[in-house]
Amino acid sequence: MSNSFFQPRRGGRPALATALVLFAFGCGDDRTGPATETGAPLAAGDSTAADSAATESPAGTPSGDSLSATDSSAVGQAVLDTRPSVPGIVFGTYQLEVSQMTQVHTGTLTGGGITESNVLSLLSGAKAKGGRVVLKLCMGRDSYIKNPDGSFSLTKWKALVDRFRRVNLTPYIDDGTLVGHFLIDEPQRASRWGGKVISPATLEAMAQYSKQIWPTLTTFVRAEPVWLASSAQSYRYLDAGWAQYASGKGNVASWVAGNVDAAMRKGLGLAVGLNVIDGGNGSSGIRGVSAGKWSMSATEVRNYGAALLNQSYACAFYNWTYVDSYYNRSDIKSAFGALSSLARSHARTSCRQ
């Protein structure tokens, strides 16, 4: 499809009430936290992920279990999304099977093993359950999209995305089942890409390429808007950034407010989430999957998550990552249920602002 069919929205973009409510996870391993270079492999995904920010000064154990979805700083400013028939914003988990979607876990983010032959079956199954899906469209592991020196290859990335040109994704984009196209994971982490960050200009070129194929499919990257806004690059085709919290990132309310401010300044939407598996402060006593990391306690999940959902500007919520033993704990189930309820009552904020 020629780029002439796509009308860019930034630089005086109109408010798009029909914009999608979420995001699709980018290429690279199926991880949610900025990943470390080592760690035990996960059966639930393609690789491990511990939040790189967890090396920062850890926050104290949060106090109190009260949850509130009263908005903080962006009331009345966010473009809303009226397309999906389901309420609120998605509350999802990386690598959750479609069969595991419930009224609590309403979305999945996946990419490894997704091909032009099976993608419609996955989307159809999610739609039947009222679920919302974020897709990587360039396979599951970074190795598929790297040059011999370990740096990112835009050519290889385009070739993998091109596989889906012949598939009619439009019905699932239009009804909100396919929330978006996650272009790439952690472009800012040089150690992941052969010592070279993936530049904001390259991210914008990737988003433009996606829009040439699917003009109304939301594009986003898992990079904090604070980092995206540190560049002079303007974003006409990239729709949203993604901020995933771990306890080492400091005060959660201040951290997310800073990312909301950066996203608004750059005209970007904001997806949020928690690194529940490797992002805890140790108070849970539950070992994470990466060496030296801790999973979040139920209190952490409730309080950190409520702070993120307090932001009306947040357009989606995804946790990293599905692990049976953690997700089946009664205390964690209760905490997830409380957050999912807040997500359902959240304003239907669009990731295309």
C-alpha positions, 0 to 999 in steps of 0.5 A, spaced: 500 500 500 502 506 498 504 511 503 499 516 500 493 512 503 496 514 510 494 521 513 499 522 518 496 525 525 502 529 528 503 536 527 496 538 528 493 531 528 486 531 529 483 527 535 482 520 533 476 517 537 476 511 533 484 510 535 486 503 538 486 502 545 493 498 545 499 497 543 503 491 539 509 488 542 516 489 538 521 485 535 526 482 540 525 477 545 518 476 548 520 480 554 517 486 558 522 488 563 528 492 560 532 485 559 539 483 563 544 479 559 543 473 563 538 469 566 534 463 567 530 461 561 522 462 561 518 456 559 513 461 558 516 466 553 522 466 548 527 469 553 528 472 560 527 479 562 529 483 568 528 490 569 535 494 567 532 499 572 532 495 578 539 496 579 537 503 581 536 505 588 530 500 590 524 503 593 521 502 600 515 497 601 509 500 599 504 501 604 497 500 604 492 496 600 487 501 598 486 502 590 483 508 587 482 510 580 481 517 581 485 521 575 491 525 577 494 529 572 491 528 565 483 529 566 480 531 560 486 532 555 487 525 552 484 523 546 479 517 547 478 510 543 470 508 542 472 503 537 472 497 542 466 494 545 469 492 551 470 497 557 476 501 559 483 499 557 486 492 556 489 488 562 494 483 559 500 479 560 505 477 556 505 470 553 498 469 556 495 463 551 488 465 548 485 460 552 487 463 558 484 469 557 479 471 563 475 477 565 481 479 569 486 477 564 483 481 558 489 481 553 496 477 551 502 480 547 505 475 543 510 474 537 514 468 537 511 463 533 506 468 530 506 467 522 502 469 516 499 462 517 496 462 524 495 469 526 488 469 524 486 463 528 489 467 534 486 473 533 479 470 532 480 466 538 481 472 542 475 476 539 471 470 541 473 471 548 473 479 548 480 479 548 485 484 545 492 482 542 498 486 541 503 482 536 510 482 534 510 481 527 518 480 526 519 473 530 520 472 537 528 473 538 533 479 536 537 474 532 532 474 527 533 482 526 540 483 527 546 484 523 553 480 523 556 485 528 549 485 533 546 491 531 539 492 528 538 491 521 532 495 518 532 490 512 531 484 516 526 487 520 522 489 514 522 483 510 519 479 516 514 484 517 512 484 509 510 476 511 503 479 513 502 483 507 498 478 504 493 477 511 487 481 512 488 484 519 483 490 517 477 487 521 481 485 527 484 492 527 477 495 526 474 492 532 480 493 537 481 486 537 488 487 534 491 493 539 497 495 535 504 493 532 509 493 537 515 495 533 521 493 537 523 492 544 528 496 548 531 500 542 535 505 548 539 499 550 545 499 547 548 492 550 542 489 546 544 491 539 551 490 538 553 497 542 549 501 538 542 504 540 536 504 535 535 511 534 529 515 534 529 516 527 530 509 525 524 508 530 520 513 526 522 510 519 519 503 522 513 506 524 512 509 517 513 503 514 508 499 518 503 505 516 504 504 509 501 497 510 496 498 516 494 505 516 490 505 522 494 500 526 497 503 532 505 503 532 509 503 539 515 501 542 517 499 548 521 505 550 519 510 556 517 517 553 522 520 557 527 517 553 523 518 546 522 525 548 530 526 549 531 526 542 529 532 537 526 527 533 518 529 531 514 523 531 508 523 526 508 515 525 510 512 531 504 513 536 506 511 543 511 509 548 511 504 553 513 505 560 514 498 565 515 499 572 520 496 577 521 497 584 528 500 582 525 506 578 524 509 585 517 513 587 512 510 582 507 516 582 513 521 580 516 516 575 509 515 571 507 522 572 514 524 568 513 519 563 506 522 562 509 529 561 514 527 556 509 523 552 504 529 552 510 533 550 511 529 544 504 527 542 505 520 544 500 515 547 503 511 553 502 504 555 504 502 562 505 495 566 509 492 571 515 487 571 511 483 576 516 477 575 523 480 576 521 487 578 519 486 586 523 490 592 524 483 595 519 484 600 515 478 597 520 473 598 519 470 591 525 469 587 524 472 580 527 468 574 533 472 573 539 472 578 538 476 584 531 479 582 525 478 586 517 478 584 513 483 586 508 481 592 501 482 592 501 489 596 506 491 591 502 489 585 496 493 588 499 499 589 504 500 584 499 498 579 494 503 582 499 508 581 499 507 574 492 506 573 491 513 576 493 516 570 487 517 565 493 518 560 495 511 560 492 507 554 494 500 556 496 495 561 501 489 560 504 485 565 511 481 564 510 475 564 506 469 565 509 464 570 504 459 572 507 458 579 506 466 580 499 467 577 496 461 581 498 464 588 491 466 591 494 473 593 497 475 586 490 473 583 486 477 588 491 483 586 490 482 579 483 482 580 483 488 583 487 492 578 483 489 572 477 492 575 480 499 575 482 497 568 475 496 566 473 502 569 479 507 566 477 512 561 478 509 554 484 512 552 487 511 546 494 510 544 494 514 538 494 521 541 
